[in-house]
Amino acid sequence: AGTIGNSLSAERKKDFLAQFKGIPVITIASEVDGYASVCFDNKSGIRECIEHLVNDHNCRKIGFVSGPKTNGDAAERLGVYMDVLKESGITYDEDRVVYGRFSPYSQAVVNELLDRCPDLEAIAFANDAMASGAYEVFSERGIEVGKDIFVTGFDDSPVAANLIPPLTTVRA
């Protein structure tokens, strides 16, 4: 359900799973009421990323590229971003948040975020794939990752190590 229903609402996921009535179902990477599930720990990794930006790099203007609004993992990760800002005395600004699709084709939302908030010191991405797509935007805009802006991801996917400079990420 995490992959198949990545952009579906909870109601649509339940409708999808209803077709398997009578068959034992365990959802992976997606909690659906009435079904057993195995999910990521979304909270500790994103917390580490945001705290790293705040505490180690003294960032106060941190953008967030979330996954789809209908995705539970994305909502959890966004919630942690908001919590860490509050705990750090940083006012949450909804203009600093955009919603991607957990894919490397994140250029449009990253451009939107940078157009709205050109003074960002850092951007935390809800996954590495979206961060990888953003590197193209940074290059086109003459923004040097690690110097002009700090960037973090989530998943510790192989793409993170292949970016230049390598992406700061946490393992899911």
C-alpha positions as CSV (number, residue, x, y, z in Angstrom):
1,A,0.0,0.0,0.0
2,G,2.9,2.4,0.5
3,T,4.0,2.2,-3.1
4,I,0.7,1.4,-4.8
5,G,-1.2,3.9,-2.7
6,N,1.5,6.5,-2.3
7,S,-0.9,9.4,-3.4
8,L,-4.2,7.9,-2.3
9,S,-6.3,9.1,0.6
10,A,-6.9,6.8,3.6
11,E,-10.4,6.2,2.2
12,R,-9.2,5.2,-1.2
13,K,-6.6,2.8,0.2
14,K,-9.3,1.1,2.3
15,D,-11.5,0.8,-0.9
16,F,-8.5,-0.7,-2.8
17,L,-7.8,-3.2,0.0
18,A,-11.5,-4.2,0.3
19,Q,-11.2,-6.1,-2.9
20,F,-9.0,-8.6,-1.1
21,K,-11.6,-9.5,1.5
22,G,-11.0,-12.9,3.0
23,I,-7.3,-12.8,2.2
24,P,-4.9,-12.0,5.0
25,V,-3.2,-8.6,4.3
26,I,-0.3,-6.8,5.9
27,T,0.4,-3.3,4.5
28,I,4.0,-2.2,4.1
29,A,5.0,1.5,4.6
30,S,1.4,2.5,5.0
31,E,-1.0,2.3,8.0
32,V,-4.6,1.5,7.1
33,D,-7.2,1.1,9.8
34,G,-8.3,-2.5,10.2
35,Y,-5.1,-3.9,8.7
36,A,-1.8,-5.0,10.2
37,S,1.2,-3.0,9.0
38,V,4.9,-2.6,8.9
39,C,6.0,1.0,8.7
40,F,9.1,3.2,8.8
41,D,10.2,5.1,11.8
42,N,9.6,8.5,10.3
43,K,10.1,10.5,13.4
44,S,13.6,9.9,14.7
45,G,15.4,10.3,11.3
46,I,13.6,13.6,10.3
47,R,14.1,14.9,13.8
48,E,17.9,14.2,13.5
49,C,18.0,16.0,10.2
50,I,16.2,19.2,11.4
51,E,18.1,19.3,14.7
52,H,21.3,18.9,12.8
53,L,20.5,21.9,10.6
54,V,19.4,24.0,13.7
55,N,22.1,23.0,16.2
56,D,25.1,22.2,14.0
57,H,24.6,24.8,11.3
58,N,22.6,27.4,13.2
59,C,19.9,27.5,10.5
60,R,16.7,29.4,11.3
61,K,15.2,29.6,7.8
62,I,14.6,26.0,6.9
63,G,12.4,24.9,4.1
64,F,10.7,21.5,3.9
65,V,9.8,19.5,0.8
66,S,7.1,17.1,1.9
67,G,5.6,14.2,0.1
68,P,1.9,14.2,-1.0
69,K,-0.6,15.6,1.4
70,T,-2.5,12.4,1.3
71,N,0.5,10.2,2.3
72,G,0.8,9.2,6.0
73,D,4.6,9.0,6.0
74,A,4.8,12.5,4.5
75,A,2.4,13.9,7.1
76,E,4.4,12.3,9.9
77,R,7.7,13.8,8.6
78,L,6.1,17.2,8.1
79,G,4.7,17.0,11.7
80,V,8.2,16.3,13.1
81,Y,9.7,19.3,11.1
82,M,7.0,21.5,12.7
83,D,7.7,20.1,16.1
84,V,11.4,20.6,16.0
85,L,11.0,24.2,14.7
86,K,8.7,24.9,17.7
87,E,11.0,23.2,20.2
88,S,13.9,25.3,18.8
89,G,12.0,28.6,19.1
90,I,11.6,29.0,15.3
91,T,8.3,30.2,14.0
92,Y,6.6,27.8,11.5
93,D,6.0,29.5,8.2
94,E,3.8,27.5,5.8
95,D,5.4,29.4,2.9
96,R,8.5,27.4,3.6
97,V,6.7,24.1,2.8
98,V,5.9,22.6,-0.6
99,Y,4.5,19.2,-1.5
100,G,6.2,16.9,-3.9
101,R,5.5,13.3,-5.0
102,F,8.4,11.4,-3.5
103,S,10.0,11.3,-6.9
104,P,13.1,12.9,-8.4
105,Y,10.9,15.1,-10.5
106,S,10.7,17.7,-7.8
107,Q,12.1,20.6,-9.8
108,A,8.8,22.5,-10.0
109,V,8.1,22.5,-6.3
110,V,11.7,23.3,-5.4
111,N,11.6,26.3,-7.8
112,E,8.3,27.3,-6.2
113,L,9.9,27.1,-2.7
114,L,13.0,29.1,-3.7
115,D,10.9,31.7,-5.5
116,R,8.7,32.2,-2.4
117,C,11.6,32.0,0.0
118,P,14.9,33.1,-1.6
119,D,16.6,33.6,1.8
120,L,16.4,29.9,2.9
121,E,19.5,28.7,4.7
122,A,18.5,25.0,4.4
123,I,16.0,22.7,2.9
124,A,15.0,19.3,4.4
125,F,13.5,16.8,2.0
126,A,11.1,14.1,3.0
127,N,13.0,11.7,0.9
128,D,16.3,11.4,-1.1
129,A,14.6,11.1,-4.5
130,M,13.1,14.6,-4.2
131,A,16.4,16.0,-3.0
132,S,18.2,14.5,-6.0
133,G,15.9,16.3,-8.3
134,A,16.5,19.5,-6.5
135,Y,20.3,19.4,-7.2
136,E,19.4,20.2,-10.8
137,V,17.5,23.3,-9.7
138,F,20.4,24.4,-7.4
139,S,22.9,24.0,-10.3
140,E,20.7,26.0,-12.7
141,R,20.3,28.8,-10.1
142,G,24.0,28.9,-9.2
143,I,23.4,27.7,-5.6
144,E,26.2,25.6,-4.2
145,V,25.0,22.9,-1.8
146,G,26.9,22.9,1.4
147,K,28.0,26.5,0.9
148,D,25.0,28.6,-0.1
149,I,22.3,26.2,1.2
150,F,22.3,23.1,3.4
151,V,20.3,20.1,2.2
152,T,19.1,16.9,4.0
153,G,17.2,13.9,2.8
154,F,15.6,10.8,4.2
155,D,16.0,7.1,3.2
156,D,19.8,6.8,2.8
157,S,19.2,5.6,-0.7
158,P,22.1,4.9,-3.1
159,V,21.4,8.1,-5.0
160,A,22.5,10.2,-1.9
161,A,26.1,9.0,-2.2
162,N,26.3,9.7,-5.9
163,L,25.2,13.3,-5.7
164,I,27.9,16.0,-5.8
165,P,28.4,16.9,-3.0
166,P,26.9,13.7,-1.4
167,L,23.5,14.3,0.2
168,T,23.3,14.4,4.0
169,T,20.6,11.8,4.7
170,V,19.4,9.4,7.4
171,R,18.6,5.8,7.0
172,A,14.9,4.9,7.0
